[in-house]
């Protein structure tokens, strides 16, 4: 049962990392290259869509890592899992304090109602997101290392 939990945790966190990495390094670059207002509209739609799913994914990943840490304590790799769980906690805190407030504003923007500094706000979101991606990549790496 513990082995199944480990695999599910690594898969769930790994797919989350893949989605967030794609947002940071693929999707937002595509949106930035689109003509006129298409990029801003694409980001707003992505903010609505992913904003509805990601809280469950982040919290679910954290819960899975926490259960693994408790169930696997004091076994081999438990320290790695605990550290990964701490990093996932950090990613949730970063999300709530830094990214969600910007996302909540930007997901409702249209070319007609967006603020004058909308690009600066998107750049700030991107910088915070890059940092969050680094944190969850590190958590994923620790979870994967704990498997071996």
matplotlib code that plots the C-alpha trace (Angstrom):
import matplotlib.pyplot as plt

x = [0.0, 2.8, 4.5, 1.2, 1.0, 4.6, 3.9, 0.7, 2.3, 5.2, 2.9, 0.5, 3.3, 5.2, 2.2, 1.6, 5.2, 4.8, 1.7, 3.3, 6.6, 4.6, 2.7, 6.0, 8.1, 5.7, 2.2, 3.0, 5.6, 3.0, 0.5, 3.1, 3.7, 0.0, -1.2, -3.1, -5.2, -5.2, -2.4, -4.0, -7.3, -5.5, -3.9, -7.2, -8.8, -5.9, -6.1, -9.8, -9.3, -6.2, -7.2, -10.2, -8.1, -4.7, -5.8, -7.0, -3.9, -1.5, -3.3, -3.8, 0.0, 0.8, -1.6, -0.2, 3.4, 2.3, 0.7, 3.8, 6.0, 3.9, 3.4, 7.0, 8.5, 11.3, 12.1, 14.6, 14.1, 11.7, 13.8, 13.6, 9.8, 9.5, 11.7, 9.6, 6.4, 7.9, 8.6, 5.1, 3.8, 6.1, 4.6, 1.0, 2.0, 3.6, 0.5, -1.9, 0.2, 1.8, 0.2, -3.5, -4.2, -2.8, -4.5, -7.9, -7.6, -6.3, -8.7, -11.5, -9.6, -10.6, -9.1, -11.8, -11.4, -7.7, -5.6, -2.9, -0.2, -1.6, 1.7, 3.7, 1.3, 1.7, 5.5, 5.3, 3.1, 5.6, 8.5, 6.7, 5.6, 9.2, 10.2, 7.2, 8.1, 11.7, 10.3, 7.9, 10.6, 12.8, 10.0, 9.4, 13.1, 13.2, 10.1, 11.6, 14.9, 13.0, 11.7, 15.2]
y = [0.0, 2.4, 1.7, 2.6, 5.8, 6.7, 6.1, 8.1, 11.0, 11.1, 11.0, 13.6, 16.0, 15.3, 16.0, 19.2, 20.2, 19.5, 21.7, 24.6, 24.3, 24.4, 27.5, 29.3, 28.3, 27.5, 28.8, 32.3, 32.7, 31.7, 34.1, 36.9, 36.3, 36.4, 39.5, 42.4, 41.5, 37.7, 37.0, 38.9, 37.1, 33.8, 34.4, 35.5, 32.3, 30.2, 32.0, 31.1, 27.5, 26.6, 28.9, 26.5, 23.4, 24.2, 24.8, 21.2, 19.9, 21.8, 20.9, 17.3, 17.0, 18.3, 15.9, 13.0, 13.9, 14.4, 11.0, 9.4, 11.2, 9.9, 6.4, 6.0, 7.5, 6.7, 4.6, 5.2, 8.5, 9.8, 13.0, 13.6, 13.3, 15.6, 18.2, 17.8, 18.3, 21.5, 22.8, 22.0, 24.0, 26.9, 26.6, 26.8, 29.9, 31.5, 30.8, 32.3, 35.4, 36.2, 34.6, 34.2, 37.9, 38.8, 35.9, 36.8, 40.3, 39.3, 36.5, 39.0, 41.4, 42.2, 44.7, 47.1, 46.9, 45.9, 48.4, 50.5, 48.5, 45.1, 44.0, 44.9, 42.8, 39.9, 40.2, 40.2, 37.1, 35.4, 36.2, 34.7, 31.8, 31.0, 30.9, 28.7, 26.3, 26.0, 25.2, 22.5, 21.0, 20.7, 19.0, 16.6, 15.8, 15.0, 12.8, 10.9, 10.5, 9.1, 6.3, 4.8]
z = [0.0, 0.9, -2.5, -4.3, -2.3, -3.3, -7.0, -6.9, -5.1, -7.6, -10.5, -9.2, -8.3, -11.5, -13.7, -11.7, -12.2, -15.9, -16.2, -14.3, -16.2, -19.5, -18.3, -17.4, -20.4, -23.2, -22.9, -21.6, -24.4, -26.9, -25.5, -25.6, -29.3, -30.3, -32.1, -30.5, -27.5, -28.0, -25.6, -22.7, -23.4, -23.5, -20.2, -18.7, -19.9, -18.6, -15.2, -15.0, -16.0, -14.1, -11.2, -10.7, -10.7, -9.2, -5.6, -5.4, -7.2, -4.9, -1.7, -2.9, -3.7, -0.2, 1.4, -0.5, 0.4, 4.1, 4.2, 2.6, 5.2, 8.1, 6.8, 5.8, 8.9, 9.9, 6.8, 4.1, 2.3, 4.9, 5.3, 1.6, 1.7, 4.7, 2.9, -0.3, 1.8, 3.3, -0.2, -1.2, 1.8, 0.7, -2.8, -1.4, 0.7, -2.3, -4.3, -1.8, -0.9, -4.3, -7.3, -6.5, -5.8, -9.3, -10.9, -9.3, -10.9, -14.3, -15.0, -15.4, -17.6, -21.1, -23.5, -22.4, -18.6, -18.0, -16.0, -17.6, -15.8, -16.8, -18.5, -15.4, -13.3, -15.7, -15.5, -11.7, -11.8, -14.2, -11.9, -8.9, -11.0, -12.1, -8.4, -7.6, -10.4, -9.0, -5.6, -6.9, -9.2, -6.2, -4.3, -7.2, -7.4, -3.7, -4.0, -6.9, -5.1, -2.1, -4.3, -4.9]

ax = plt.figure().add_subplot(projection="3d")
ax.plot(x, y, z, "-o")
ax.set_aspect("equal")
plt.show()
